Amino acid sequence: MAKAIKDDHRKPAQPDESGDAEGATAPGLPARKLAAAVIDEVLRAGLALDDTHERLAPSFGLDAADAALARAITITAFRRLGTIQEAINARLERGSPRNSGPFEPIMVAAAAQILFLDVPDHAAVDLAIRHLHEDARSSRYVSLGNALLRRLAREREAILAEAVDPFLDTPEWLTESWMESYGEGTAAAIARSHRDEPPLDISVKDDAEGWADKLDGLLLPTGSIRLRERQGISSLPGFDEGAWWVQDAAAALPVRLLAPKAGERIADLCAAPGGKTAQLAALGAQVTAVDRSGPRLRRLRANLERLGLTAEIVTKDATLWETEPFDAVLLDAPCSATGTIRRHPDVAWTKSPEDRDKLVALQARLLEAAARLTRPGGRLVYCTCSLEPQEGEAQIEAFLAGHPDFARKPIEAAEIGGLSEAIDRNGDLRTLPHQLRNETPRLSGWSGFYASRLIRL
């Protein structure tokens, strides 16, 4: 179904302008319309879900509750897209109708509610049918959509019982990549973990134990705090005071590997949105944060202001930046982000091997720039939030083969809270989404990260 949506070149769904008072005012309909519009646009154009939701949401005039519902629908739709597609396709004898306008994204959004969300079936079905009526192309298939959704509701338990294949919600190219890289058992564990709601982690300036108590959080062995309950971040103790910031526990590890010292000059390349910059600054380093995106750097600057931290900010393509070498350089390179699928499930459906390979070339150029910016005796940490070895292990092997003036400094388990399972045979960091088990699925796991620590000889 994802391919069918991508190939249907049409305008994305828009807020209702028909003047139909009943359709426009039906409680909950605008939230469903936003969800279908986001699903449609993300799948057709390969855009990021978060950016698409943020761009489209203002046009739908939702209150906080409906905005949260729309986001829950879209996240769930992408997290379980394979299961949803299979359930729909198996119940459409002739397949999805062609030239049916927004029929497919409306069905996907409704199926996500029926199969996986705590939404009354009648509400999901009724509002989807209202939505179908609003477009001349989809209105021809109201009876088909009604029958399909009612059947999904009747057969929900059987559908979920049959969805046992751990790779059902993973595109084929990623399944093949993970099997080749990690073996079938580990690949299956990765895929299963992506079906769970992600944890919410924070990094603190200091007193991790104290803040874990204040926030009723779980203090992880790496020093991050995992919140037990999801709630409004800005309303939590310590937010306004700038005592902490949201940062995945795995994403916090590269700075630990860099081991910054107070007063050291450190460059953070591709720095936005700034979690690692904040870590470095909180440890007393003289940080220069470099990123080519002005808007992303504005977000970084705002984060630093809230936290009461300072850094020099440079808007520049790091591959073209020339300056005096640094004591240490951190390069969190742009990547396919397949290690973040649990948090950003759209990544699985919008990225391709071709996207990955283009990024590999950019990563190599950025590594060259990072090497030039590292002084003799200095440290360089390269990292990506990708599960693909081409963007991690292979990248570093190629770099070391061409740079005899750099050597790997292996990571020791004590540096990452004793979690030896996250260290590979070369002494590099390789976190996997199913690691770091805790008492519940939502309190378990972390992003897939790769990091290598190098010393310039």
KEMI-193913 format. One record per residue (C-alpha): residue in one letter; x, y, z. Coordinates in steps of 0.25 Angstrom, whole numbers, padded with zeros to 4 digits, always signed. Layout:
aXYZ ...
//
This chain:
m+0000+0000+0000 a+0011+0010+0003 k+0016+0009-0012 a+0001+0011-0017 i+0000+0024-0009 k+0014+0029-0013 d+0010+0026-0028 d-0003+0034-0027 h+0001+0048-0031 r-0010+0057-0026 k-0011+0068-0016 p-0010+0064-0001 a-0023+0064+0007 q-0026+0078+0012 p-0036+0084+0023 d-0050+0084+0019 e-0055+0096+0010 s-0068+0090+0005 g-0077+0097+0015 d-0083+0084+0020 a-0086+0088+0034 e-0088+0074+0039 g-0075+0069+0034 a-0067+0081+0038 t-0072+0081+0052 a-0073+0066+0055 p-0065+0064+0068 g-0052+0057+0065 l-0052+0059+0050 p-0042+0070+0049 a-0032+0061+0056 r-0034+0049+0047 k-0033+0058+0035 l-0020+0063+0040 a-0015+0049+0042 a-0019+0045+0028 a-0013+0057+0022 v+0001+0054+0029 i+0001+0039+0026 d-0002+0043+0011 e+0009+0053+0010 v+0019+0045+0017 l+0017+0033+0009 r+0016+0040-0005 a+0027+0050-0003 g+0036+0043+0007 l+0036+0054+0017 a+0039+0054+0032 l+0026+0051+0040 d+0030+0062+0051 d+0032+0073+0041 t+0020+0069+0033 h+0011+0069+0045 e+0017+0082+0050 r+0015+0089+0036 l+0000+0084+0034 a-0005+0084+0048 p-0008+0099+0049 s-0018+0099+0037 f-0027+0089+0044 g-0029+0098+0057 l-0028+0086+0067 d-0028+0088+0082 a-0017+0081+0090 a-0025+0068+0092 d-0029+0066+0077 a-0014+0070+0073 a-0009+0059+0082 l-0019+0049+0076 a-0015+0052+0062 r-0001+0050+0065 a-0004+0037+0073 i-0011+0032+0060 t+0000+0036+0051 i+0011+0030+0060 t+0003+0017+0061 a+0000+0016+0047 f+0015+0016+0043 r+0019+0008+0055 r+0010-0004+0050 l+0009+0000+0035 g+0012-0014+0030 t+0002-0020+0039 i-0009-0010+0035 q-0005-0011+0020 e-0006-0027+0021 a-0020-0026+0028 i-0026-0016+0018 n-0020-0023+0006 a-0025-0037+0010 r-0039-0031+0011 l-0040-0024-0002 e-0042-0035-0013 r-0039-0026-0024 g-0028-0018-0017 s-0029-0003-0013 p-0037+0005-0024 r-0030+0014-0033 n-0032+0028-0035 s-0039+0028-0021 g-0033+0041-0015 p-0030+0040+0000 f-0037+0027+0001 e-0024+0019+0005 p-0018+0029+0016 i-0032+0030+0022 m-0033+0015+0023 v-0019+0014+0029 a-0022+0024+0039 a-0035+0017+0043 a-0029+0004+0043 a-0018+0009+0053 q-0029+0013+0062 i-0037+0001+0061 l-0026-0009+0063 f-0016-0002+0072 l-0022+0010+0079 d-0032+0012+0090 v-0043+0018+0081 p-0057+0013+0080 d-0059+0005+0067 h-0072+0013+0064 a-0064+0026+0065 a-0053+0022+0056 v-0062+0016+0045 d-0072+0027+0045 l-0062+0039+0044 a-0054+0031+0033 i-0067+0030+0025 r-0070+0045+0027 h-0056+0048+0022 l-0058+0039+0010 h-0071+0047+0007 e-0063+0060+0006 d-0055+0057-0007 a-0062+0053-0020 r-0052+0043-0023 s-0053+0035-0010 s-0068+0037-0008 r-0070+0027-0019 y-0064+0016-0009 v-0072+0020+0003 s-0078+0006+0003 l-0065-0001+0001 g-0058+0007+0012 n-0070+0004+0022 a-0070-0011+0019 l-0055-0011+0021 l-0054-0004+0034 r-0065-0012+0040 r-0059-0025+0036 l-0046-0020+0042 a-0053-0017+0055 r-0060-0031+0055 e-0047-0038+0052 r-0037-0030+0061 e-0033-0041+0070 a-0031-0051+0059 i-0022-0040+0052 l-0014-0037+0064 a-0012-0052+0067 e-0007-0055+0053 a+0003-0043+0053 v+0014-0051+0059 d+0025-0049+0048 p+0034-0039+0055 f+0038-0034+0041 l+0024-0031+0037 d+0025-0016+0041 t+0039-0015+0035 p+0042-0012+0020 e+0049-0023+0013 w+0062-0016+0010 l+0064-0013+0025 t+0061-0027+0029 e+0071-0032+0019 s+0081-0022+0024 w+0080-0026+0039 m+0080-0041+0036 e+0093-0039+0029 s+0099-0030+0039 y+0094-0036+0052 g+0088-0050+0049 e+0074-0054+0049 g+0071-0055+0064 t+0077-0041+0067 a+0070-0035+0054 a+0057-0041+0059 a+0059-0035+0073 i+0062-0021+0067 a+0049-0022+0059 r+0041-0026+0071 s+0046-0015+0079 h+0041-0005+0069 r+0027-0008+0072 d+0028-0003+0086 e+0026+0011+0090 p+0040+0018+0092 p+0045+0022+0106 l+0047+0036+0110 d+0061+0040+0115 i+0067+0052+0120 s+0081+0057+0123 v+0084+0066+0135 k+0095+0076+0138 d+0098+0069+0151 d+0092+0061+0163 a+0086+0050+0154 e+0082+0042+0167 g+0075+0054+0172 w+0067+0058+0160 a+0064+0043+0158 d+0056+0044+0171 k+0050+0057+0168 l+0045+0053+0155 d+0041+0038+0159 g+0051+0034+0149 l+0059+0021+0147 l+0074+0025+0148 l+0081+0017+0136 p+0095+0011+0138 t+0100+0021+0128 g+0096+0033+0136 s+0083+0037+0128 i+0070+0037+0135 r+0058+0030+0129 l+0044+0035+0132 r+0034+0025+0137 e+0022+0033+0133 r+0020+0041+0120 q+0015+0055+0123 g+0017+0069+0118 i+0032+0072+0118 s+0031+0087+0121 s+0022+0085+0133 l+0033+0076+0140 p+0041+0081+0152 g+0055+0086+0147 f+0050+0090+0133 d+0049+0104+0135 e+0062+0105+0143 g+0069+0098+0132 a+0074+0086+0140 w+0072+0076+0129 w+0069+0073+0115 v+0062+0062+0107 q+0073+0053+0101 d+0072+0038+0097 a+0081+0030+0106 a+0089+0024+0095 a+0091+0038+0089 a+0097+0043+0102 l+0109+0033+0101 p+0118+0039+0090 v+0121+0051+0099 r+0124+0041+0110 l+0134+0034+0101 l+0140+0048+0097 a+0143+0050+0112 p+0143+0065+0111 k+0152+0073+0121 a+0148+0087+0127 g+0155+0098+0118 e+0157+0089+0106 r+0154+0094+0092 i+0144+0084+0086 a+0137+0085+0073 d+0123+0079+0072 l+0121+0077+0057 c+0106+0075+0051 a+0103+0080+0065 a+0088+0083+0064 p+0078+0082+0071 g+0089+0082+0082 g+0088+0071+0092 k+0103+0068+0091 t+0107+0082+0091 a+0099+0084+0104 q+0106+0072+0110 l+0120+0077+0106 a+0117+0091+0111 a+0111+0086+0125 l+0125+0079+0127 g+0132+0092+0125 a+0138+0091+0111 q+0139+0103+0102 v+0130+0098+0091 t+0128+0102+0077 a+0115+0097+0071 v+0115+0096+0056 d+0104+0093+0047 r+0100+0098+0033 s+0085+0099+0036 g+0082+0113+0042 p+0068+0109+0047 r+0073+0097+0054 l+0084+0105+0060 r+0073+0115+0065 r+0067+0103+0073 l+0081+0100+0078 r+0083+0114+0083 a+0069+0114+0090 n+0072+0101+0097 l+0085+0106+0102 e+0078+0119+0107 r+0068+0111+0115 l+0079+0103+0121 g+0088+0114+0124 l+0100+0109+0116 t+0109+0116+0106 a+0115+0111+0093 e+0121+0118+0081 i+0111+0116+0069 v+0116+0115+0055 t+0106+0114+0043 k+0115+0107+0033 d+0116+0094+0025 a+0127+0086+0033 t+0133+0081+0021 l+0137+0095+0017 w+0141+0100+0031 e+0155+0104+0033 t+0160+0108+0047 e+0171+0105+0057 p+0171+0090+0061 f+0163+0086+0074 d+0167+0078+0086 a+0155+0069+0083 v+0145+0068+0072 l+0131+0061+0072 l+0125+0058+0059 d+0110+0053+0060 a+0109+0051+0045 p+0096+0052+0037 c+0091+0038+0034 s+0079+0029+0030 a+0075+0029+0045 t+0070+0015+0045 g+0074+0014+0059 t+0063+0023+0063 i+0052+0016+0056 r+0045+0013+0070 r+0044+0028+0073 h+0042+0032+0058 p+0035+0020+0051 d+0033+0028+0038 v+0048+0026+0036 a+0046+0011+0032 w+0037+0015+0021 t+0043+0028+0016 k+0058+0024+0015 s+0064+0014+0004 p+0077+0008+0002 e+0080+0019-0008 d+0078+0030+0002 r+0088+0022+0011 d+0098+0021+0001 k+0098+0036-0002 l+0099+0039+0012 v+0111+0030+0013 a+0119+0039+0003 l+0115+0051+0011 q+0120+0044+0024 a+0133+0041+0018 r+0135+0056+0014 l+0131+0060+0028 l+0141+0050+0035 e+0152+0057+0026 a+0148+0070+0031 a+0148+0065+0046 a+0162+0059+0044 r+0167+0073+0039 l+0161+0080+0051 t+0167+0070+0062 r+0181+0074+0067 p+0192+0064+0069 g+0189+0056+0082 g+0175+0060+0081 r+0162+0052+0081 l+0152+0050+0070 v+0139+0043+0073 y+0130+0039+0060 c+0116+0034+0063 t+0103+0032+0055 c+0089+0028+0060 s+0089+0017+0049 l+0088+0002+0050 e+0095+0001+0036 p+0109-0003+0036 q+0112+0005+0024 e+0110+0017+0032 g+0118+0012+0044 e+0128+0001+0045 a+0131+0001+0030 q+0133+0016+0030 i+0143+0016+0041 e+0150+0004+0035 a+0152+0012+0022 f+0156+0024+0029 l+0167+0017+0037 a+0172+0010+0025 g+0175+0024+0019 h+0179+0031+0031 p+0191+0024+0038 d+0192+0037+0047 f+0180+0032+0054 a+0178+0020+0063 r+0165+0014+0070 k+0165+0016+0085 p+0156+0004+0090 i+0144+0007+0099 e+0144+0000+0112 a+0131-0005+0119 a+0133+0004+0131 e+0132+0016+0122 i+0117+0013+0119 g+0112+0007+0132 g+0117-0007+0130 l+0109-0010+0118 s+0119-0019+0111 e+0108-0023+0101 a+0109-0010+0095 i+0123-0011+0091 d+0127-0018+0078 r+0140-0027+0075 n+0148-0015+0071 g+0145-0007+0084 d+0135+0002+0077 l+0121+0006+0082 r+0109-0002+0076 t+0096+0000+0083 l+0084-0008+0078 p+0069-0004+0081 h+0066-0017+0089 q+0078-0015+0099 l+0077-0009+0113 r+0065-0017+0118 n+0057-0012+0129 e+0044-0017+0136 t+0034-0012+0125 p+0036-0011+0110 r+0034+0004+0110 l+0045+0005+0121 s+0054-0004+0112 g+0063-0001+0100 w+0070+0011+0094 s+0073+0016+0080 g+0083+0009+0071 f+0096+0016+0071 y+0110+0014+0066 a+0122+0022+0071 s+0137+0020+0070 r+0148+0028+0078 l+0160+0031+0070 i+0173+0038+0075 r+0182+0046+0065 l+0196+0041+0067 
//
